[in-house]
Amino acid sequence: MNQNSNIYKFRINKKNNKARRGVVSTAHGNIQTPAFMPVGTLATVKAMKGLDVANSGADIILGNVYHLMLRPGHDLVFELGGLHKFMNWSKPILTDSGGFQVMSLSKIRKINDEGVEFSSHIDGSKHLLTPEKSIEIQYKLGSDITMIFDECVKYPATYKEAEMAMQRSLLWAKRSKDAFISRYGYAIFAIQQGGIYKDLRETSSQKLIDIGFDGYALGGLAVGEGQDVMFEVLNYAVDFLPEDKPRYLMGVGKPSDIVGAVLRGVDMFDCVIPTRSGRTAQAFVTPEIEGGIINIRNSKYRYDERPLDHNCQCYACKNHSRAYLHHLTKSKEILSAMLLTEHNLFYYQQLMREIRENIENESLNEFSKKFFYKD
């Protein structure tokens, strides 16, 4: 597997209260933070060409161990030169270890300290996913950033349930770190767990720091708890993590979620919302425009000659009207999903650029006010 000479490192260039403006350097290039990672679960960002994902401003995308191990198979991807070559993506890739998917498979899985035995959703075949196996798969995929294998609990979880999952995740974190093959420019991130319980989050962080990782994620959020509860947890949970390492909030979120989390010191995000919304006729727009989101199926757009967002420089906004996009959507044309997804990714990356600029200008608090509308 080809490796270039870039070293892995994280540098903070500017702070605005808790918010940080930085750069993560990896084997396949730099990631400007705060950063949003489009989700490319199956080696593709749905309805998007890789070049268009890059042109939106994305520095990094996310792939998924659970799905890629089942189809097309990590060994095949390895034989074909790794995920970067396989999907023709030259920038960094972070891979989700499979822990979240395992949580969602609760009806077809068995879990113990060794790992998780589950049945494939594709053909029913049996598989055992352990920390060691997850790290091996991520190595074969060629991930710039590998995530530890963890147990994520649904919300709401009792204190005992959250504690048991947190302790198991710590056991798996050590095994994940031991299995990780250190290479120049590649990194492994830990995942803080503990549900909504402050003392569990603190214990998780301390134990993970003792093991030692290149970055730290906040797991077990965006699982149904609502924004107010998520922000309440972030108010203290982020502070338990090292100041000199990237902080990654997994599975988040709506624009207001991201802005609020950046205010609380988070550096990295991923979420299916912009791509999934693009496939369901929803477009994110500047908050001042119709509350920040448009459902293009709405009949009021049938004669609307305006672009989705006059502030946006994406292909759809520069070339097509809301009326045309409404027509495509009502006609169930594939192009609708493509154009709306591209627009949403452009919107998200423009949001991240504006966040970074406002941190640099020490004006993030003022910028953030327009995002906390009622949604």
C-alpha positions as CSV (number, residue, x, y, z in Angstrom):
1,M,0.0,0.0,0.0
2,N,1.4,3.4,-1.0
3,Q,2.2,5.8,1.8
4,N,3.4,9.3,1.3
5,S,5.7,11.3,3.5
6,N,3.2,13.5,5.3
7,I,3.4,13.4,9.1
8,Y,0.3,13.2,11.2
9,K,-0.1,16.3,13.5
10,F,-2.7,18.7,14.8
11,R,-2.0,22.4,15.1
12,I,-4.3,25.1,16.6
13,N,-3.9,28.4,14.8
14,K,-6.5,30.5,16.6
15,K,-9.0,30.3,19.5
16,N,-12.2,32.2,20.0
17,N,-13.3,31.4,23.5
18,K,-13.7,27.5,23.4
19,A,-13.8,27.4,19.5
20,R,-10.6,26.4,17.8
21,R,-9.3,27.0,14.3
22,G,-6.7,24.4,13.3
23,V,-5.3,22.0,10.8
24,V,-5.0,18.2,10.9
25,S,-2.2,16.9,8.7
26,T,-2.4,13.3,7.4
27,A,-0.8,11.0,4.9
28,H,-3.2,12.2,2.2
29,G,-3.3,15.9,3.0
30,N,-4.5,18.6,5.4
31,I,-7.9,19.0,7.0
32,Q,-8.9,22.5,7.8
33,T,-10.8,22.5,11.1
34,P,-13.5,22.9,12.2
35,A,-14.3,20.4,9.4
36,F,-17.4,18.6,8.1
37,M,-16.8,15.1,6.7
38,P,-19.4,14.0,4.0
39,V,-20.4,10.4,4.7
40,G,-19.3,7.9,2.0
41,T,-20.5,4.7,3.7
42,L,-19.9,2.3,0.8
43,A,-17.0,4.0,-0.8
44,T,-19.3,6.6,-2.4
45,V,-21.0,9.8,-1.2
46,K,-24.5,9.0,-2.4
47,A,-25.5,10.8,-5.6
48,M,-22.1,12.5,-5.9
49,K,-19.0,12.1,-8.0
50,G,-15.8,12.3,-6.1
51,L,-14.6,15.4,-8.0
52,D,-17.8,17.2,-7.1
53,V,-17.4,16.3,-3.4
54,A,-13.9,17.7,-3.5
55,N,-15.0,20.8,-5.3
56,S,-17.6,21.5,-2.6
57,G,-14.6,22.1,-0.3
58,A,-14.5,18.8,1.6
59,D,-11.0,17.9,2.8
60,I,-12.0,14.4,4.1
61,I,-14.8,11.9,3.8
62,L,-15.9,9.0,6.0
63,G,-16.2,5.3,5.1
64,N,-17.7,2.5,7.2
65,V,-16.1,-0.8,8.3
66,Y,-19.4,-2.7,8.8
67,H,-20.7,-2.0,5.3
68,L,-17.4,-2.3,3.4
69,M,-16.4,-5.6,5.1
70,L,-19.6,-7.1,3.9
71,R,-19.6,-5.5,0.4
72,P,-17.3,-5.5,-1.6
73,G,-15.0,-6.9,1.2
74,H,-11.9,-5.3,2.8
75,D,-9.6,-8.0,1.3
76,L,-10.8,-7.1,-2.2
77,V,-10.3,-3.4,-1.6
78,F,-6.8,-4.1,-0.2
79,E,-5.9,-6.2,-3.3
80,L,-7.0,-3.3,-5.5
81,G,-4.8,-0.8,-3.7
82,G,-6.8,0.5,-0.8
83,L,-9.9,2.7,-0.6
84,H,-8.3,5.8,-2.0
85,K,-7.4,4.1,-5.2
86,F,-10.6,2.0,-5.3
87,M,-12.8,5.0,-5.3
88,N,-10.4,7.5,-6.8
89,W,-10.3,9.8,-3.8
90,S,-6.9,11.4,-3.1
91,K,-7.7,13.2,0.1
92,P,-7.9,11.9,3.6
93,I,-10.4,9.2,4.7
94,L,-11.7,8.4,8.2
95,T,-13.4,5.1,8.8
96,D,-16.1,4.5,11.4
97,S,-15.1,1.2,13.2
98,G,-18.6,-0.3,13.0
99,G,-19.6,0.3,16.6
100,F,-22.6,2.5,15.7
101,Q,-23.9,0.0,13.1
102,V,-23.6,-2.8,15.6
103,M,-25.8,-0.8,18.0
104,S,-28.4,-0.5,15.3
105,L,-28.4,-4.3,14.7
106,S,-29.5,-5.1,18.2
107,K,-32.0,-7.6,17.0
108,I,-29.5,-9.7,15.0
109,R,-26.4,-9.5,17.2
110,K,-24.8,-11.0,20.3
111,I,-22.3,-8.9,22.2
112,N,-19.7,-9.8,24.9
113,D,-16.2,-8.7,25.9
114,E,-14.7,-10.6,23.0
115,G,-16.6,-8.7,20.3
116,V,-19.9,-8.7,18.4
117,E,-21.4,-11.6,16.5
118,F,-23.9,-10.5,14.0
119,S,-25.8,-11.6,10.9
120,S,-25.3,-9.8,7.7
121,H,-28.2,-7.7,6.6
122,I,-27.3,-8.6,3.0
123,D,-27.3,-12.4,3.1
124,G,-27.7,-13.5,6.7
125,S,-24.1,-14.8,6.9
126,K,-22.6,-14.9,10.4
127,H,-19.6,-12.6,11.3
128,L,-17.6,-11.8,14.4
129,L,-16.3,-8.3,14.7
130,T,-13.7,-7.7,17.4
131,P,-11.5,-4.7,18.1
132,E,-8.6,-6.5,16.4
133,K,-10.7,-7.3,13.3
134,S,-12.0,-3.8,13.0
135,I,-8.5,-2.3,13.1
136,E,-7.3,-4.9,10.6
137,I,-10.1,-4.0,8.2
138,Q,-9.3,-0.3,8.6
139,Y,-5.7,-1.0,7.9
140,K,-6.6,-2.8,4.7
141,L,-8.9,-0.1,3.6
142,G,-6.0,2.4,4.1
143,S,-7.8,4.8,6.4
144,D,-5.9,7.9,7.3
145,I,-7.8,8.1,10.6
146,T,-8.8,4.8,12.2
147,M,-11.5,4.7,14.9
148,I,-11.3,2.3,17.8
149,F,-14.1,-0.3,18.1
150,D,-16.6,0.7,20.7
151,E,-20.0,-0.1,22.1
152,C,-22.5,2.7,21.6
153,V,-25.7,2.7,23.6
154,K,-29.0,4.1,22.5
155,Y,-30.8,7.0,24.3
156,P,-32.2,6.8,26.9
157,A,-29.8,4.4,28.7
158,T,-29.7,3.8,32.4
159,Y,-26.6,4.6,34.4
160,K,-25.8,0.9,34.6
161,E,-26.2,0.4,30.9
162,A,-24.0,3.4,30.0
163,E,-21.4,2.3,32.5
164,M,-21.2,-1.2,31.2
165,A,-20.8,0.0,27.6
166,M,-18.2,2.6,28.7
167,Q,-16.1,-0.1,30.5
168,R,-16.4,-2.5,27.6
169,S,-15.4,0.3,25.2
170,L,-12.3,1.0,27.4
171,L,-11.3,-2.6,27.1
172,W,-11.8,-2.5,23.4
173,A,-9.9,0.8,23.2
174,K,-6.7,-0.8,24.6
175,R,-7.1,-3.8,22.3
176,S,-7.7,-1.4,19.3
177,K,-4.6,0.6,20.1
178,D,-2.5,-2.6,20.5
179,A,-3.7,-3.8,17.1
180,F,-3.0,-0.5,15.3
181,I,0.0,-0.5,13.0
182,S,1.7,2.8,13.4
183,R,2.7,4.4,10.1
184,Y,3.9,7.9,9.1
185,G,0.9,10.1,8.5
186,Y,-1.8,7.8,9.9
187,A,-3.7,8.1,13.2
188,I,-6.0,6.3,15.5
189,F,-8.7,8.1,17.4
190,A,-10.4,7.0,20.7
191,I,-14.1,7.4,21.4
192,Q,-15.3,8.8,24.7
193,Q,-18.5,7.1,26.0
194,G,-20.7,7.4,29.1
195,G,-24.1,8.5,27.8
196,I,-25.5,11.6,29.5
197,Y,-23.6,10.9,32.8
198,K,-20.8,13.4,33.6
199,D,-18.8,11.1,35.9
200,L,-18.8,8.3,33.3
201,R,-17.6,10.7,30.5
202,E,-14.8,11.9,32.8
203,T,-13.7,8.4,33.7
204,S,-13.8,7.4,30.0
205,S,-11.7,10.3,29.0
206,Q,-9.1,9.8,31.7
207,K,-8.6,6.1,30.9
208,L,-8.4,6.8,27.2
209,I,-5.8,9.5,27.7
210,D,-3.8,7.1,29.8
211,I,-3.8,4.7,26.8
212,G,-2.8,7.5,24.5
213,F,-4.4,8.4,21.1
214,D,-3.9,10.8,18.2
215,G,-7.4,12.3,18.6
216,Y,-10.6,11.9,20.6
217,A,-14.2,11.5,19.5
218,L,-17.3,12.0,21.5
219,G,-19.6,9.0,21.0
220,G,-23.1,8.1,22.1
221,L,-24.6,11.5,21.1
222,A,-27.0,12.3,18.3
223,V,-28.8,9.1,19.1
224,G,-32.2,10.6,19.9
225,E,-31.4,12.8,22.9
226,G,-32.3,16.2,21.4
227,Q,-30.1,19.3,20.9
228,D,-30.6,20.7,24.4
229,V,-29.4,17.5,26.1
230,M,-26.5,17.1,23.6
231,F,-25.3,20.7,24.3
232,E,-25.6,20.1,28.0
233,V,-23.3,17.0,27.7
234,L,-20.9,18.9,25.5
235,N,-20.6,21.7,28.0
236,Y,-18.5,19.4,30.2
237,A,-17.6,16.4,28.1
238,V,-15.4,18.3,25.6
239,D,-13.4,19.8,28.5
240,F,-12.4,16.3,29.6
241,L,-10.5,15.8,26.3
242,P,-6.9,16.9,25.7
243,E,-6.4,20.5,24.5
244,D,-3.8,19.5,21.9
245,K,-5.7,16.8,20.1
246,P,-8.6,17.0,17.6
247,R,-12.1,16.5,19.0
248,Y,-14.6,14.8,16.8
249,L,-18.4,14.7,17.5
250,M,-19.7,11.6,15.7
251,G,-22.9,11.7,13.7
252,V,-23.6,15.5,14.0
253,G,-25.6,17.1,12.6
254,K,-27.9,20.0,11.6
255,P,-26.2,23.3,10.9
256,S,-27.3,24.6,14.3
257,D,-25.9,21.5,16.0
258,I,-22.6,22.0,14.3
259,V,-22.4,25.7,15.2
260,G,-23.3,25.0,18.8
261,A,-20.7,22.2,19.1
262,V,-18.0,24.4,17.6
263,L,-18.8,27.0,20.3
264,R,-18.1,24.2,22.8
265,G,-14.7,23.3,21.4
266,V,-15.4,20.5,18.8
267,D,-13.2,20.3,15.7
268,M,-14.7,17.6,13.4
269,F,-18.1,16.4,12.4
270,D,-19.8,13.9,10.1
271,C,-23.5,13.3,9.3
272,V,-25.7,11.8,6.6
273,I,-28.2,14.8,6.9
274,P,-27.0,16.9,3.9
275,T,-26.9,13.9,1.6
276,R,-30.0,12.2,2.9
277,S,-31.9,15.5,2.8
278,G,-30.8,16.0,-0.8
279,R,-32.5,12.7,-1.7
280,T,-35.7,13.6,0.1
281,A,-36.2,17.0,-1.6
282,Q,-34.8,19.2,1.2
283,A,-32.2,22.0,0.7
284,F,-30.3,23.8,3.3
285,V,-30.1,27.6,2.8
286,T,-28.9,30.7,4.6
287,P,-31.0,30.9,7.9
288,E,-32.5,34.2,6.8
289,I,-34.1,32.5,3.8
290,E,-37.3,30.7,4.8
291,G,-35.9,29.6,8.2
292,G,-32.9,27.8,6.8
293,I,-34.4,24.9,4.9
294,I,-36.5,24.4,1.8
295,N,-38.7,21.4,0.9
296,I,-38.6,21.8,-2.9
297,R,-41.6,19.5,-3.3
298,N,-43.8,22.3,-2.0
299,S,-46.2,23.6,-4.7
300,K,-45.3,27.2,-3.9
301,Y,-42.0,26.6,-5.8
302,R,-43.7,25.6,-9.0
303,Y,-43.3,29.0,-10.6
304,D,-40.3,30.2,-8.5
305,E,-37.5,31.5,-10.8
306,R,-35.1,32.2,-8.0
307,P,-32.1,29.9,-7.2
308,L,-32.3,27.9,-4.0
309,D,-29.9,30.3,-2.3
310,H,-28.5,33.4,-3.9
311,N,-25.5,33.2,-1.6
312,C,-24.5,29.8,-2.9
313,Q,-22.0,29.1,-5.7
314,C,-22.9,25.4,-6.4
315,Y,-23.9,24.2,-9.9
316,A,-27.6,24.0,-9.1
317,C,-27.8,27.6,-7.7
318,K,-25.8,29.1,-10.6
319,N,-27.7,27.2,-13.3
320,H,-31.2,26.2,-12.2
321,S,-34.3,27.7,-10.7
322,R,-36.4,26.4,-7.8
323,A,-39.2,25.8,-10.4
324,Y,-36.9,23.4,-12.3
325,L,-35.8,21.6,-9.2
326,H,-39.4,21.3,-8.1
327,H,-40.3,19.8,-11.5
328,L,-37.4,17.3,-11.3
329,T,-38.4,16.3,-7.8
330,K,-42.1,15.9,-8.6
331,S,-41.1,13.9,-11.7
332,K,-38.9,11.6,-9.6
333,E,-35.9,12.4,-11.8
334,I,-32.5,11.2,-10.5
335,L,-31.0,14.6,-11.3
336,S,-33.1,16.1,-8.5
337,A,-31.2,14.0,-5.9
338,M,-27.9,14.8,-7.5
339,L,-28.4,18.6,-7.7
340,L,-29.9,18.9,-4.2
341,T,-27.2,16.7,-2.6
342,E,-24.5,18.7,-4.3
343,H,-26.1,22.0,-3.1
344,N,-26.3,20.7,0.5
345,L,-22.7,19.7,0.6
346,F,-21.7,23.1,-0.8
347,Y,-23.8,24.7,1.8
348,Y,-22.2,22.7,4.6
349,Q,-18.7,23.4,3.4
350,Q,-19.5,27.1,3.0
351,L,-20.8,27.0,6.6
352,M,-17.5,25.5,7.8
353,R,-15.5,28.2,5.9
354,E,-17.6,30.9,7.6
355,I,-17.2,29.3,11.0
356,R,-13.4,29.2,10.5
357,E,-13.3,32.8,9.3
358,N,-15.4,33.9,12.3
359,I,-13.1,32.1,14.7
360,E,-10.1,33.9,13.1
361,N,-11.9,37.2,13.4
362,E,-13.1,36.4,17.0
363,S,-16.7,37.0,15.9
364,L,-18.1,33.5,16.2
365,N,-20.6,34.3,19.0
366,E,-22.2,37.0,16.8
367,F,-22.2,34.8,13.7
368,S,-23.8,31.9,15.6
369,K,-26.9,33.8,16.7
370,K,-28.7,33.5,13.4
371,F,-28.6,29.7,13.6
372,F,-30.6,29.2,16.7
373,Y,-34.0,29.7,15.1
374,K,-36.9,27.5,16.0
375,D,-36.6,24.4,13.8
